[in-house]
Amino acid sequence: MSAFFFFFAVLAVVAADQASKAWIIHSFTLHESREIIPGLFNLTYLTNNGAAFGILAGQPALWRQIFFIGAVCVALVVIWMAQRSFSPRSRVYSAALGLIAGGAIGNLIDRIRWSFVVDFLDVYLGQWHWPAFNVADSAITVGVTLFIGYNLLFDRH
């Protein structure tokens, strides 16, 4: 039954991520920004050919692609192994690992398709902007937080 939670989370994240990015691409022009919550949140169509916070963005494209695709493939194998190990202990682990895997797959699809990741969630306070992110990034963050939080609070093995 825990495999259901894992695969449901993966599919839900990939579907939501790809649908939201398709909507942004078709509804916005690159770098266009629309204020949603004044002083706090915009939708802004950006692309990122690097990793989190633009890390490695200046590296040669072929090297970047090989590195990111390889890293995600290795990460997905590790996540699958963790799923098999942790899932018997709790469905929470399955859901958390599914969120992480779904986010990784969502961004991998972008990298394979376009050689960059589409970002559009722009959170800011005054002049301070958090780097733009997307649904896949959010799912990874929530999944990691859920996994660690559950482990620290409820599963001390």
Contacts in CASP RR format, 6 or more apart in sequence:
PFRMAT RR
TARGET T0000
AUTHOR 0000-0000-0000
METHOD contacts of the structure
MODEL  1
MSAFFFFFAVLAVVAADQASKAWIIHSFTLHESREIIPGLFNLTYLTNNG
AAFGILAGQPALWRQIFFIGAVCVALVVIWMAQRSFSPRSRVYSAALGLI
AGGAIGNLIDRIRWSFVVDFLDVYLGQWHWPAFNVADSAITVGVTLFIGY
NLLFDRH
1 91 0 8 1.000
2 87 0 8 1.000
2 88 0 8 1.000
2 90 0 8 1.000
2 91 0 8 1.000
2 93 0 8 1.000
2 94 0 8 1.000
3 83 0 8 1.000
3 87 0 8 1.000
3 94 0 8 1.000
4 94 0 8 1.000
5 91 0 8 1.000
5 94 0 8 1.000
5 95 0 8 1.000
5 98 0 8 1.000
6 83 0 8 1.000
6 87 0 8 1.000
6 94 0 8 1.000
6 95 0 8 1.000
6 97 0 8 1.000
6 98 0 8 1.000
6 101 0 8 1.000
7 98 0 8 1.000
9 94 0 8 1.000
9 95 0 8 1.000
9 97 0 8 1.000
9 98 0 8 1.000
9 99 0 8 1.000
9 101 0 8 1.000
9 102 0 8 1.000
9 139 0 8 1.000
10 98 0 8 1.000
10 101 0 8 1.000
10 102 0 8 1.000
10 105 0 8 1.000
13 98 0 8 1.000
13 99 0 8 1.000
13 102 0 8 1.000
13 103 0 8 1.000
13 105 0 8 1.000
13 106 0 8 1.000
13 135 0 8 1.000
13 136 0 8 1.000
13 139 0 8 1.000
14 102 0 8 1.000
14 103 0 8 1.000
14 105 0 8 1.000
14 106 0 8 1.000
14 109 0 8 1.000
16 135 0 8 1.000
17 102 0 8 1.000
17 103 0 8 1.000
17 106 0 8 1.000
17 107 0 8 1.000
17 134 0 8 1.000
17 135 0 8 1.000
17 136 0 8 1.000
17 139 0 8 1.000
18 106 0 8 1.000
18 109 0 8 1.000
20 120 0 8 1.000
20 134 0 8 1.000
20 135 0 8 1.000
21 110 0 8 1.000
21 118 0 8 1.000
21 120 0 8 1.000
21 134 0 8 1.000
21 135 0 8 1.000
24 43 0 8 1.000
24 45 0 8 1.000
24 118 0 8 1.000
24 120 0 8 1.000
25 45 0 8 1.000
25 118 0 8 1.000
28 34 0 8 1.000
28 43 0 8 1.000
28 44 0 8 1.000
28 45 0 8 1.000
28 120 0 8 1.000
29 45 0 8 1.000
30 45 0 8 1.000
30 46 0 8 1.000
30 47 0 8 1.000
31 44 0 8 1.000
31 45 0 8 1.000
31 46 0 8 1.000
32 44 0 8 1.000
32 45 0 8 1.000
33 42 0 8 1.000
33 43 0 8 1.000
33 44 0 8 1.000
33 45 0 8 1.000
33 122 0 8 1.000
34 42 0 8 1.000
34 43 0 8 1.000
34 44 0 8 1.000
35 41 0 8 1.000
35 42 0 8 1.000
36 42 0 8 1.000
36 43 0 8 1.000
39 124 0 8 1.000
39 125 0 8 1.000
39 126 0 8 1.000
40 123 0 8 1.000
40 124 0 8 1.000
40 125 0 8 1.000
41 121 0 8 1.000
41 122 0 8 1.000
41 123 0 8 1.000
41 124 0 8 1.000
42 122 0 8 1.000
42 124 0 8 1.000
43 120 0 8 1.000
43 121 0 8 1.000
43 122 0 8 1.000
44 119 0 8 1.000
44 120 0 8 1.000
44 122 0 8 1.000
44 132 0 8 1.000
45 118 0 8 1.000
45 120 0 8 1.000
46 118 0 8 1.000
46 119 0 8 1.000
46 120 0 8 1.000
46 122 0 8 1.000
46 132 0 8 1.000
47 114 0 8 1.000
47 116 0 8 1.000
47 117 0 8 1.000
47 118 0 8 1.000
47 119 0 8 1.000
48 54 0 8 1.000
48 57 0 8 1.000
48 116 0 8 1.000
48 117 0 8 1.000
48 119 0 8 1.000
48 132 0 8 1.000
49 57 0 8 1.000
49 58 0 8 1.000
49 61 0 8 1.000
49 64 0 8 1.000
49 115 0 8 1.000
49 116 0 8 1.000
49 117 0 8 1.000
50 56 0 8 1.000
50 57 0 8 1.000
50 58 0 8 1.000
50 59 0 8 1.000
50 64 0 8 1.000
50 68 0 8 1.000
50 116 0 8 1.000
50 117 0 8 1.000
51 68 0 8 1.000
52 131 0 8 1.000
52 137 0 8 1.000
53 131 0 8 1.000
54 131 0 8 1.000
56 64 0 8 1.000
56 67 0 8 1.000
58 64 0 8 1.000
59 67 0 8 1.000
61 115 0 8 1.000
64 115 0 8 1.000
65 111 0 8 1.000
65 115 0 8 1.000
68 108 0 8 1.000
68 111 0 8 1.000
69 108 0 8 1.000
69 111 0 8 1.000
69 112 0 8 1.000
72 104 0 8 1.000
72 105 0 8 1.000
72 107 0 8 1.000
72 108 0 8 1.000
72 111 0 8 1.000
75 104 0 8 1.000
76 101 0 8 1.000
76 104 0 8 1.000
76 105 0 8 1.000
79 97 0 8 1.000
79 98 0 8 1.000
79 100 0 8 1.000
79 101 0 8 1.000
79 104 0 8 1.000
80 101 0 8 1.000
82 93 0 8 1.000
82 97 0 8 1.000
83 93 0 8 1.000
83 94 0 8 1.000
83 97 0 8 1.000
83 98 0 8 1.000
83 101 0 8 1.000
86 93 0 8 1.000
86 94 0 8 1.000
86 97 0 8 1.000
87 93 0 8 1.000
87 94 0 8 1.000
87 97 0 8 1.000
89 155 0 8 1.000
89 157 0 8 1.000
90 150 0 8 1.000
90 154 0 8 1.000
90 155 0 8 1.000
92 146 0 8 1.000
92 147 0 8 1.000
92 150 0 8 1.000
92 154 0 8 1.000
93 147 0 8 1.000
93 150 0 8 1.000
93 155 0 8 1.000
95 143 0 8 1.000
95 146 0 8 1.000
96 143 0 8 1.000
96 144 0 8 1.000
96 146 0 8 1.000
96 147 0 8 1.000
96 150 0 8 1.000
97 143 0 8 1.000
97 147 0 8 1.000
98 143 0 8 1.000
99 139 0 8 1.000
99 140 0 8 1.000
99 142 0 8 1.000
99 143 0 8 1.000
99 146 0 8 1.000
100 139 0 8 1.000
100 140 0 8 1.000
100 143 0 8 1.000
100 144 0 8 1.000
100 147 0 8 1.000
102 136 0 8 1.000
102 139 0 8 1.000
103 135 0 8 1.000
103 136 0 8 1.000
103 137 0 8 1.000
103 139 0 8 1.000
103 140 0 8 1.000
104 136 0 8 1.000
104 140 0 8 1.000
105 136 0 8 1.000
106 136 0 8 1.000
107 117 0 8 1.000
107 134 0 8 1.000
107 136 0 8 1.000
107 137 0 8 1.000
110 116 0 8 1.000
110 117 0 8 1.000
110 118 0 8 1.000
111 117 0 8 1.000
117 134 0 8 1.000
117 136 0 8 1.000
118 134 0 8 1.000
119 131 0 8 1.000
119 132 0 8 1.000
119 133 0 8 1.000
119 134 0 8 1.000
119 137 0 8 1.000
120 132 0 8 1.000
120 134 0 8 1.000
121 132 0 8 1.000
121 133 0 8 1.000
121 134 0 8 1.000
121 135 0 8 1.000
121 137 0 8 1.000
121 138 0 8 1.000
122 129 0 8 1.000
122 130 0 8 1.000
122 132 0 8 1.000
123 129 0 8 1.000
123 130 0 8 1.000
124 130 0 8 1.000
END
